[in-house]
Amino acid sequence: MKFNRNATINQRIDRITPHHAVVGVDIAKDSHVAQLTDFRGRSLTSRHLSFPNSREGFKRFLRWIQEAQAKHGLSSLLVGMEPTGHYWFNLANWLLEQSVDVVLVNPVTTHRNKENRDNSPSKNDPKDALTIADVVSRGFYTDYLPRGTAFERIKTIMSDREFWSKDATRLGNRIVRWIDLYFPEFRLVFKDWTVPRALATLGAFALPGDLQGLTVEQVIAGWKEQGMKRASGVSGRAKALELLSLAARSIGDKRVPEEARRDIKRLLDAYKQSLQRLDEIQREIEALVGDMPLAQQLQSIRGLGTITLAALLGCAGDLRLYSHGRQLLRRAGLNLAECTSGKFKGQIKLSKRGDSMLRKYLFLGVLNLVRYNEDFKRWHEHNVAKGMKKQASIFKLIGKWARITIGMVQRGEEYRSAHEAAIPAA
């Protein structure tokens, strides 16, 4: 389809002919509800169909459609559904295996069109299914195109990484809270509690009372028992001496020492396990990305890390299916939205209607490009020199990066810096 949005919607409407049966499915965890209409939105069945989320239920659903098609002489079929959580994947993939066209409807579209038929804010599953069929017949849908196996593997492992990354952050915040409660002076010795010596201290001498009466040598010996290879030395002895001095006059809570020790031990064990899982995932991601020719092509843009590329390919899928960088921005919810009416001029903002993980890594990726890529650094400095705010410049460069990326993929070229491109061939 063409990229122009109006032309795209017209093509989606034209795709639905008088020979089409349009089915709307309201997705749920255990059972789905379906309504069937013709291309003009007229209901073709006396009542809705409720079917379980199982193979038998899917077969029953397809038989119900085929019987209605035979009765009304309809030869084509289009099934629309909301991508609700993860509950829709099995039905959508099964329908594709049966050579049935599946399209997706944004839940926001369903919510805003539910009063079209009855002018009522009431909501139920059959009404939602009928609303989905209505908006499909009007062209407000997107085609469901499953990712290739390689892209799906990257998407799955990146989703896994996001979970364990958030888990490590949550545990880290909990550990900081523990330090503030029981050993607030700890932060004066160790600005960063995640360094090996700080973790060894929390493992061996978590509470200030554990350091009472110890010598510098005993503190160093405790660090070595925690696995530190270079526990002593001038800096190590200085840290041990400072730690002993501050522990002697600590204001930390001393009421529940045994429970506090067990708490920090559990937190440290869980935190270290999360880090180990993240290391395993990192190696798996590097192996997957290293085997993809598309990723190798994008690595020619200096400043893009493995995680950024994995997020881009996992969330956006095969970039060869995009015809313009604006499509990538819209998928991430980075397209602009405005609210104006008459003389009122509202503020233009990002729509944020898209993949939040893709949006996050496009932003982080441009920050790295501005830091390490000479072209992006120069473009950013130019924008700021013209009076543009730094944040606005970053989002403008996200658009530029998206256009460069799609252009590279479409032409099968590697990135050349703007300086190199300006030099004429000999």
C-alpha positions in Angstrom: 0.0 0.0 0.0 1.0 3.6 -0.5 2.3 5.4 2.6 0.0 8.5 2.3 -2.4 8.0 5.2 -5.6 9.0 3.3 -4.7 6.9 0.3 -4.0 4.0 2.6 -7.4 4.2 4.3 -9.1 4.4 0.9 -7.3 1.3 -0.2 -8.4 -0.5 2.9 -12.0 0.5 2.3 -11.8 -0.5 -1.4 -10.4 -3.9 -0.4 -13.7 -4.8 1.2 -16.2 -5.7 -1.6 -19.9 -6.6 -1.5 -18.7 -10.3 -1.5 -17.1 -9.9 1.9 -18.2 -11.2 5.2 -16.7 -8.9 7.9 -16.3 -10.5 11.4 -15.6 -8.6 14.6 -14.2 -10.6 17.5 -14.0 -9.3 21.1 -11.0 -11.1 22.6 -10.9 -12.4 26.2 -8.8 -14.9 28.1 -11.1 -17.9 28.2 -13.8 -17.2 25.6 -14.3 -14.8 22.6 -17.4 -13.2 21.2 -18.0 -12.7 17.5 -20.4 -10.8 15.3 -20.7 -11.0 11.5 -21.8 -8.2 9.1 -21.6 -7.5 5.4 -19.4 -4.8 3.8 -21.9 -2.1 4.8 -22.1 -3.1 8.4 -25.5 -4.9 8.3 -25.6 -7.7 10.8 -26.1 -11.1 9.0 -26.7 -13.3 12.0 -29.6 -13.3 14.6 -27.2 -13.3 17.5 -23.6 -13.3 18.4 -21.3 -16.4 18.8 -19.4 -17.1 22.0 -16.7 -19.7 21.6 -13.9 -20.9 23.9 -10.2 -20.2 23.4 -9.4 -23.7 22.2 -8.9 -25.6 18.9 -12.5 -26.9 19.1 -13.8 -23.4 19.7 -11.8 -22.1 16.8 -13.3 -24.8 14.5 -16.8 -24.0 15.7 -16.1 -20.3 15.0 -15.0 -21.0 11.4 -18.0 -23.3 10.8 -20.3 -20.5 12.0 -18.7 -18.1 9.5 -18.8 -20.5 6.6 -22.5 -21.3 7.2 -23.4 -17.6 7.2 -21.3 -17.1 4.1 -23.1 -19.9 2.3 -26.5 -18.5 3.4 -25.8 -15.0 2.1 -23.6 -15.9 -0.9 -20.4 -14.3 0.3 -17.2 -15.6 -1.0 -14.6 -13.5 0.8 -13.8 -13.1 4.5 -12.1 -10.6 6.7 -11.7 -11.1 10.5 -11.0 -8.1 12.7 -10.0 -8.2 16.4 -8.5 -6.1 19.1 -4.9 -7.0 20.1 -5.9 -7.5 23.7 -2.9 -8.5 25.8 -1.5 -11.8 24.5 -4.9 -13.6 24.3 -5.4 -12.9 20.6 -2.2 -14.5 19.3 -3.5 -18.1 19.2 -6.7 -17.3 17.4 -5.0 -15.0 14.9 -2.3 -17.4 14.1 -4.7 -20.3 13.7 -6.9 -18.3 11.3 -3.8 -17.4 9.2 -3.1 -21.2 9.0 -6.6 -21.6 7.6 -5.8 -18.9 4.9 -8.2 -16.4 6.6 -7.2 -12.7 6.4 -6.8 -11.2 9.9 -6.7 -7.5 10.7 -6.3 -5.6 14.0 -8.3 -2.8 15.4 -6.9 -0.3 17.9 -8.8 -0.6 21.2 -9.1 3.2 21.3 -11.0 3.1 18.0 -13.4 0.6 19.4 -13.9 2.7 22.6 -14.6 5.9 20.6 -17.1 4.2 18.2 -19.1 2.1 20.6 -22.0 4.7 20.6 -22.4 4.9 16.8 -25.3 2.5 16.6 -27.3 3.1 19.7 -26.1 6.5 21.0 -25.5 4.8 24.4 -22.3 4.5 26.5 -23.3 1.0 27.5 -20.6 -1.7 26.9 -20.7 -5.5 26.6 -18.9 -8.1 24.6 -21.4 -8.6 21.8 -21.6 -4.8 21.3 -17.8 -4.5 21.2 -17.6 -7.3 18.6 -20.2 -5.5 16.4 -18.3 -2.2 16.8 -15.1 -3.9 15.7 -16.8 -5.2 12.6 -18.1 -1.7 11.9 -14.7 0.0 12.1 -13.1 -2.7 10.0 -15.7 -2.1 7.2 -14.7 1.6 7.4 -11.0 0.9 6.9 -9.8 1.6 10.4 -7.6 -1.4 10.8 -4.1 -2.7 10.2 -3.1 -6.0 8.6 -1.7 -8.7 11.0 1.6 -9.8 9.5 3.5 -12.2 11.9 7.2 -11.5 12.2 9.7 -13.9 10.6 11.2 -16.4 13.0 14.4 -14.5 13.5 12.6 -11.3 14.3 10.2 -13.1 16.7 13.1 -14.6 18.5 14.7 -11.2 19.0 11.4 -9.7 20.1 10.9 -12.5 22.7 14.3 -12.3 24.2 14.2 -8.4 24.3 10.8 -8.7 26.2 12.6 -11.1 28.5 15.4 -8.6 29.0 13.0 -5.8 29.8 11.4 -7.9 32.5 14.7 -8.8 34.2 16.1 -5.3 33.8 13.0 -3.9 35.6 13.4 -6.6 38.2 17.0 -5.7 38.9 16.1 -2.0 39.1 13.3 -2.8 41.6 15.6 -4.9 43.7 18.3 -2.2 43.6 15.8 0.4 44.8 14.8 -1.9 47.6 18.5 -2.3 48.6 19.0 1.5 48.6 16.0 1.7 50.9 17.5 -0.9 53.2 20.8 1.1 53.4 19.0 4.3 54.2 17.2 2.6 57.1 19.9 0.5 58.7 23.3 2.0 57.6 22.9 5.5 56.1 26.6 6.3 56.5 27.4 3.5 54.0 26.7 6.0 51.2 29.5 8.3 52.5 32.0 5.5 52.0 30.6 4.1 48.8 29.0 6.5 46.4 28.0 3.6 44.2 26.7 0.6 46.1 26.9 -1.7 43.1 30.8 -1.8 43.0 32.4 -5.1 44.1 33.7 -3.7 47.4 30.4 -2.2 48.4 28.6 -5.5 47.6 31.2 -7.4 49.5 30.6 -5.1 52.5 26.9 -5.6 52.4 27.4 -9.4 52.2 29.9 -9.6 55.1 29.2 -6.6 57.4 25.7 -5.5 56.5 24.9 -3.7 59.8 27.1 -1.1 61.6 27.0 -3.4 64.6 28.8 -6.1 62.6 31.8 -3.8 62.3 32.1 -3.0 66.0 35.4 -4.1 67.5 36.9 -5.2 64.2 40.3 -4.2 62.8 41.2 -3.1 59.3 42.7 -6.5 58.6 39.5 -8.3 59.7 37.4 -6.1 57.4 39.8 -6.9 54.5 39.6 -10.6 55.4 35.8 -10.4 55.3 36.0 -8.8 51.8 38.2 -11.7 50.6 35.7 -14.2 51.9 33.1 -12.6 49.7 35.2 -13.3 46.7 37.1 -10.0 46.2 40.5 -10.6 44.6 42.1 -7.2 45.3 40.6 -6.4 48.7 43.6 -4.8 50.3 46.0 -2.1 49.1 46.2 1.5 50.0 42.6 2.3 48.8 41.2 -0.8 50.4 42.7 -0.1 53.8 41.5 3.5 53.6 38.0 2.4 52.8 38.1 -0.1 55.7 39.3 2.5 58.1 36.6 5.0 57.0 33.9 2.3 57.2 34.9 1.4 60.8 34.9 5.1 61.8 31.5 5.8 60.5 30.0 2.5 61.7 31.0 3.5 65.3 28.7 6.5 65.2 25.9 5.2 62.9 22.4 6.5 63.4 20.9 3.4 61.6 17.9 1.5 63.1 19.2 -1.1 65.6 15.9 -2.6 66.7 15.6 -5.7 64.4 19.2 -6.8 63.5 18.5 -10.4 62.7 15.5 -9.6 60.4 17.5 -6.8 58.7 20.4 -9.2 58.0 18.1 -11.8 56.5 16.4 -9.2 54.5 19.6 -7.8 52.9 20.9 -11.3 52.2 17.7 -12.2 50.3 17.8 -8.9 48.4 21.5 -9.4 47.4 20.9 -13.0 46.3 18.0 -12.0 44.2 19.8 -9.0 42.7 22.8 -11.0 41.8 20.6 -13.7 40.1 18.9 -11.0 38.1 22.3 -9.7 36.9 23.4 -13.2 35.9 20.2 -13.7 33.9 20.8 -10.3 32.2 24.4 -11.4 31.3 23.0 -14.7 29.8 20.4 -12.7 27.8 23.1 -10.3 26.6 25.1 -13.2 25.2 22.0 -14.7 23.5 21.1 -11.3 21.9 24.6 -10.8 20.6 24.5 -14.2 19.0 21.1 -13.6 17.4 22.0 -10.1 16.1 25.3 -11.3 14.8 23.6 -13.8 12.5 21.3 -11.3 10.9 22.5 -9.6 7.7 20.1 -6.7 8.3 21.7 -6.0 11.7 25.2 -6.1 10.2 24.0 -3.5 7.6 22.7 -1.2 10.4 25.9 -1.6 12.4 27.6 0.6 9.8 26.0 3.5 11.6 28.6 4.2 14.2 27.2 4.6 17.8 24.4 1.9 17.6 24.8 -0.8 20.2 23.7 -4.4 20.1 20.7 -3.8 22.4 19.5 -0.8 20.4 19.6 -2.9 17.2 17.9 -5.8 18.8 15.1 -3.6 20.1 14.7 -2.0 16.7 14.5 -5.3 14.8 12.5 -7.1 17.5 9.8 -4.3 17.9 9.7 -3.0 14.3 10.1 -6.4 12.6 11.5 -6.6 9.1 12.4 -3.1 8.1 12.3 -4.0 4.4 8.5 -3.9 4.7 8.6 -0.2 5.5 8.5 2.4 2.7 9.2 5.5 4.7 10.8 6.5 8.0 7.5 8.0 9.1 5.9 4.6 9.3 8.6 3.5 11.8 7.9 6.7 13.9 4.2 6.0 13.8 4.7 2.4 15.0 6.7 3.8 17.9 4.1 6.4 18.7 6.5 9.2 17.8 4.2 10.8 15.3 2.9 14.3 16.1 -0.7 14.9 17.3 -2.3 18.4 17.6 -5.5 19.7 19.0 -6.8 22.8 17.2 -10.3 24.2 16.8 -11.3 27.6 15.4 -9.1 30.2 17.1 -7.8 27.7 19.6 -4.3 26.5 18.9 -3.4 23.5 21.1 0.0 22.3 21.8 1.5 19.8 19.4 2.6 16.6 21.2 3.8 13.1 20.5 0.8 10.7 20.1 2.5 7.9 22.1 0.1 5.5 20.3 2.6 2.7 19.5 5.2 0.3 20.9 6.6 1.8 24.1 9.7 -0.4 24.0 10.5 0.8 20.4 9.9 4.4 21.4 12.3 4.0 24.4 15.1 2.5 22.4 14.8 5.0 19.5 15.3 7.8 22.1 18.2 6.0 23.8 19.7 5.1 20.4 19.8 8.8 19.3 21.4 9.8 22.6 24.2 7.4 21.8 24.4 8.6 18.2 24.7 12.2 19.3 27.5 11.2 21.7 29.5 8.9 19.4 28.5 9.6 15.8 30.1 12.7 14.3 27.3 13.4 11.9 24.6 13.3 14.5 26.7 15.3 16.9 27.2 18.0 14.3 23.5 18.0 13.4 22.5 18.3 17.1 24.9 21.2 17.6 23.6 22.9 14.5 20.0 22.6 15.8 20.9 23.9 19.2 22.9 26.8 17.7 19.7 27.8 15.8 17.8 28.2 19.1 16.2 24.8 19.2 15.9 23.2 22.6 18.1 20.1 23.2 15.1 17.8 23.7 13.4 19.0 20.6 16.7 18.5 18.6 16.9 14.9 19.9 13.3 14.1 18.7 14.0 15.8 15.4 17.1 13.5 15.0 15.0 10.5 15.8 13.0 11.3 12.7 16.2 11.7 10.7 17.6 8.4 12.0 14.3 6.6 11.0 14.5 8.0 7.5 18.2 7.1 7.1 17.5 3.6 8.4 14.6 2.8 6.1 16.5 4.4 3.2 19.5 2.2 3.8 17.4 -0.9 4.0 15.4 -0.1 0.9 18.5 0.5 -1.2 20.6 -2.2 0.5 23.4 0.2 1.3 25.6 0.7 4.3 25.8 4.1 6.0 28.2 6.7 4.8 28.9 9.8 6.8 27.7 13.1 5.4 31.3 14.2 5.0 32.1 11.1 2.9 29.0 11.5 0.8 30.0 15.1 -0.1 33.4 14.0 -1.5 33.1 13.4 -5.3 34.4 10.2 -6.6 37.8 10.3 -8.3 
